[in-house]
Amino acid sequence: MYTYSLISNSTNILRSDGATIPADAGNTDYQAYLTWLAAGNTPSYVSPPPMTLAHQAAAMLAKGINITSTGTPSLNGLYLTNAAAQANANYVANYVSINGKFPGATPSTTFTWLDSSNNPHVFPSTTEFMAFYTAAADFVADCQTIILTNTGTLPSSSVNIP
């Protein structure tokens, strides 16, 4: 017979064999937990298990990268690194690499990019944008490697660019 514990700050239940059970009425393990409760048992409380390295990397990736520009302080900010932001940055960096200028029907020597709070930052040249792109791409690649392997060293989420 199993005993059960409630995981702090979670709706999941920890069974004595280590299984984590979601609070889902359709789940047979959850139904067994409810039967155990109905029999007069009382669950204990436990702290959630520590996050794996892969989970920590995923959380960092979800939060984004904090950029500090020594040459253009107006670029300083927390920028998203989610899949949509990665796709947009890849598009712009690829365009810049091929064409030597920012994309757009009307040529521009500057490019505006939003940070995680939707505040606009104006990149004064392709050089600054590519430095930003490189820092973000390195951060994403390092996080994704850890997510896939659950090994390695977490990258810094704060990066300085020229």
C-alpha positions in Angstrom: 0.0 0.0 0.0 1.2 3.4 -0.9 1.3 6.6 1.1 1.0 10.0 -0.4 2.5 13.5 0.0 1.3 16.9 -1.3 4.1 18.7 -3.2 4.4 22.3 -2.0 3.4 24.9 -4.6 2.0 22.2 -6.9 -1.2 20.4 -7.7 0.7 17.1 -8.1 0.9 14.4 -5.5 4.0 12.4 -4.7 3.4 8.7 -4.1 5.7 6.7 -1.7 7.4 4.9 -4.7 8.5 8.3 -6.1 5.8 8.6 -8.8 4.3 12.0 -9.3 0.6 12.0 -9.9 -1.3 14.8 -11.5 -4.6 15.9 -9.9 -6.7 14.6 -12.7 -10.0 12.8 -11.9 -9.5 10.6 -15.0 -6.1 9.3 -13.8 -6.4 5.9 -12.0 -3.4 6.7 -9.7 -5.2 9.9 -8.7 -8.4 7.9 -8.0 -6.3 5.5 -5.8 -5.1 8.6 -3.9 -8.7 9.8 -3.4 -9.6 6.3 -2.1 -6.7 6.4 0.3 -7.9 9.9 1.5 -11.5 8.6 1.9 -10.1 5.8 4.1 -9.1 8.4 6.6 -5.4 8.9 5.7 -3.7 12.2 5.8 -1.0 13.2 3.3 2.2 14.8 4.4 3.8 17.9 2.7 7.0 17.7 0.8 9.2 20.2 -1.1 9.2 19.9 -4.8 12.1 17.9 -6.1 15.1 19.9 -7.2 15.1 21.1 -10.8 17.3 19.1 -13.2 20.0 20.9 -15.1 17.8 20.5 -18.2 14.9 22.1 -16.5 17.1 25.0 -15.3 18.3 25.5 -18.8 14.7 25.5 -20.2 13.7 28.0 -17.5 16.6 30.3 -18.5 15.7 30.0 -22.2 12.1 30.9 -21.4 13.2 34.0 -19.4 15.5 35.3 -22.1 18.9 37.0 -22.2 20.0 40.2 -20.5 22.1 42.2 -22.9 24.4 45.0 -21.8 26.0 47.1 -24.6 29.2 48.9 -23.7 29.0 50.9 -27.0 25.3 51.6 -27.2 23.7 51.6 -23.7 20.3 52.2 -25.2 20.4 48.6 -26.4 20.5 47.3 -22.7 17.6 45.1 -21.9 16.1 41.6 -21.4 15.4 40.1 -24.8 13.2 37.0 -25.5 14.9 33.8 -26.7 11.7 31.7 -27.3 11.1 30.0 -30.6 9.4 33.0 -32.2 12.2 35.4 -31.2 14.8 32.9 -32.4 13.1 32.7 -35.8 12.8 36.5 -36.2 16.4 37.0 -35.2 17.6 34.3 -37.6 15.6 35.9 -40.4 17.2 39.4 -39.8 20.7 38.0 -39.3 20.5 35.9 -42.4 19.2 38.9 -44.4 22.0 41.1 -43.0 24.6 38.4 -43.8 23.4 38.1 -47.4 22.6 41.7 -48.2 24.8 43.7 -45.9 21.9 45.9 -44.7 18.8 45.6 -42.6 15.6 44.2 -44.2 12.8 46.5 -45.4 11.5 48.0 -48.7 12.8 51.4 -47.6 16.5 51.1 -46.9 17.4 52.0 -43.3 20.7 52.2 -41.5 19.0 51.4 -38.2 16.8 48.6 -37.0 14.3 48.5 -34.1 14.0 45.4 -32.0 11.6 44.9 -29.0 12.8 43.6 -25.6 10.8 41.2 -23.4 8.7 44.1 -22.1 7.9 45.3 -25.7 10.2 48.3 -25.3 11.8 49.3 -28.6 15.6 49.4 -28.9 17.2 50.9 -32.0 20.3 49.1 -33.3 22.4 51.9 -34.9 24.1 49.5 -37.4 24.2 45.9 -38.6 27.4 45.5 -36.5 25.6 46.0 -33.2 22.7 43.8 -34.4 25.0 41.0 -35.3 26.8 41.2 -32.0 23.4 41.0 -30.3 22.4 38.1 -32.5 25.7 36.2 -31.9 25.4 36.6 -28.1 21.7 35.4 -28.1 22.4 32.5 -30.5 25.3 31.3 -28.3 23.1 31.5 -25.3 20.3 29.6 -27.0 22.6 26.9 -28.3 24.2 26.4 -24.9 20.8 26.1 -23.2 19.5 23.7 -25.9 22.5 21.5 -25.6 21.9 21.2 -21.8 18.2 20.6 -22.4 19.0 17.7 -24.7 21.8 16.1 -22.6 21.0 17.2 -19.1 24.8 17.9 -18.7 27.1 20.8 -19.0 27.4 24.2 -17.4 24.6 26.7 -17.5 25.5 29.8 -19.5 25.3 33.2 -18.1 22.0 34.9 -18.9 23.7 38.3 -18.8 26.0 39.0 -21.7 28.0 42.1 -22.6 28.3 43.1 -26.3 30.4 46.0 -27.8 
